[in-house]
Amino acid sequence: MFTAGKTSIDWREIIKILKDKFGELIESDKPLAPFNTFGTGGMAKLFAEVHSEKELSSLIKESNRYQLPIFMLGGGSNLLVSDYGYDGLVIRNSIMGLKVSEEAIIAGAGESLQEMVDFATNNGLAGLEFATGIWGTVGGAIFGNAGAYGLDISSALKSVQLVDKQGNIRNELTSYFEFSYRNSVLKKTGEFVAHAEFSLRAGKKEEIRKKTDEILAERRKKLPFEEHSAGCFFKNIVDKNYEHGKLPAGKLLEEVGAKEIHYGGACVFEKHANIIINNGSATSKDIRNLAEILKSRVKEKFGIELREEITYLGTFEEEGLSTDL
Ligand SMILES: Cc1cc2nc3c(=O)[nH]c(=O)nc-3n(C[C@H](O)[C@H](O)[C@H](O)COP(=O)(O)OP(=O)(O)OC[C@H]3O[C@@H](n4cnc5c(N)ncnc54)[C@H](O)[C@@H]3O)c2cc1C
C-alpha cells in the first residue's frame, strides 16, 4: 500500500492511473540491474523513459498528485541500487540531441558524455577533452560535477534547462549551480537537467583528437573499462598540499590493504584501490558491505571519514549491514 496524504492507494491503482494517462511510457516492476554499471540491484516499482522536457514535466506533475518518490536515472555509472529495489518512480533521462552553434554545444541531458566529447572534437571545438572516457550522461555529469585531471564539467558549462520538483521548466546560468568538487546545488534542490549549453573554443580537429586519444589511452591503463564498477567509489579528500588540491582516497585505501579485501562477489580493482568491482556474482549488499569495511579501516588508521562519490538508491539499512569480514 502507498500512502498519499490521508488516503491509502495501492500500487495497482497508481499504476493503472499513470498507464491510462501515459500509456506505454509507464512500466512497472522494472529490473534496474541492466541500467547501472555495477549490474546489481532490484526493481523499480515504476519506470519511465522520457524523451523531452515536456514529457518529464507532465510526468512529474502527475506523480506529485500521489506524492510518488521520484529518482532520475542517467547512465547508472555512479549508482548503487539496493537489492530491494526502489519503491517509487525511476525516470530514465533519454532527452537526446546534440547541436552546435558557433563555439557552443547544446546537448540533451540523456546524451552520453562521450558522445558529446566526440561531437565537439568532430566540430573542431576544444574544452571537453578532459571528459574523454568518463561514463554516463550529460545530466549525470552536471549533477555530480564530473571531472578528471583537475578539470570538471563546470569549467565548460554555460547554461542549463532545468525541470524542478513541481515540474516547472526554467533556465539557469552556471553560477546557479554552486559547483565544487563532485558537487552541485542539484544535490540539494533535487531539480533535473533537461538540456545544457557548453561554451567551447575553436581549435584544430587533429590536435583535439590527439589529446582525447592520449587521455583515453591513459585512462584505459588505469581504469576498469571491461569490469562492472562505478569508477571511484569515494571522493578524494580536499587538501591543498596535494596535486590538484586533493589527497587521493585511493592512496589511503591502498595503505589499509584494500586490494586484499573482498566481500561476497565484491572486490577492489587491482590497479586502483578506490574502485569496487562486481566480479560477476556480487549483490548490492556485498558492494555496500565492502564499502563500509573500507571506510572503517581508513577511519581506524587515519581518522578520516571517507565520503561516497556514488549515489545510493533505495534502502540498505534493513539489509543487515556488517563491517565484519
Ligand atoms: C569506469 C568508470 C570510470 C569513471 N571515471 C570517472 C571520472 O574520471 N570522473 C568522474 O567524475 N566520474 C567518473 N565515473 C563516474 C560516473 O561516470 C560519473 O559520475 C557520471 O557523471 C555519472 O553520470 P550518470 O549519467 O551515469 O549518472 P547516474 O549514475 O545515472 O546518476 C548519478 C546521480 O546523478 C543524478 N542524475 C543523473 N542524471 C540526472 C539529470 N539529468 N538531472 C539531475 N540529476 C541527474 C542521479 O539522480 C544520481 O543521483 C566513472 C565511472 C566508471 C564506471
The ligand as an ORCA input file, in Angstrom:
! r2SCAN-3c Opt
* xyz 0 1
  C      34.960      3.053    -15.267
  C      34.413      4.354    -14.758
  C      35.243      5.460    -14.698
  C      34.739      6.670    -14.201
  N      35.576      7.752    -14.173
  C      35.106      8.933    -13.694
  C      35.946     10.111    -13.686
  O      37.082     10.089    -14.147
  N      35.430     11.253    -13.177
  C      34.156     11.329    -12.691
  O      33.743     12.406    -12.237
  N      33.343     10.245    -12.675
  C      33.783      9.066    -13.174
  N      32.963      7.953    -13.166
  C      31.642      8.030    -12.514
  C      30.487      8.420    -13.466
  O      30.823      8.114    -14.783
  C      30.140      9.908    -13.375
  O      29.842     10.250    -12.052
  C      28.946     10.276    -14.271
  O      28.881     11.667    -14.396
  C      27.600      9.745    -13.761
  O      26.620     10.017    -14.755
  P      25.381      9.072    -14.975
  O      24.566      9.636    -16.074
  O      25.818      7.658    -15.156
  O      24.627      9.249    -13.607
  P      23.799      8.135    -12.783
  O      24.753      7.130    -12.240
  O      22.666      7.644    -13.582
  O      23.256      9.022    -11.581
  C      24.131      9.588    -10.639
  C      23.404     10.735     -9.947
  O      23.149     11.756    -10.908
  C      21.760     12.073    -10.906
  N      21.343     12.419    -12.275
  C      21.529     11.689    -13.402
  N      21.021     12.341    -14.464
  C      20.489     13.491    -13.994
  C      19.798     14.584    -14.596
  N      19.519     14.624    -15.899
  N      19.394     15.597    -13.804
  C      19.641     15.586    -12.470
  N      20.276     14.578    -11.847
  C      20.701     13.549    -12.597
  C      21.070     10.820    -10.421
  O      19.782     11.113     -9.890
  C      22.048     10.318     -9.380
  O      21.824     10.923     -8.138
  C      33.418      6.745    -13.718
  C      32.582      5.622    -13.804
  C      33.059      4.449    -14.338
  C      32.141      3.250    -14.428
*
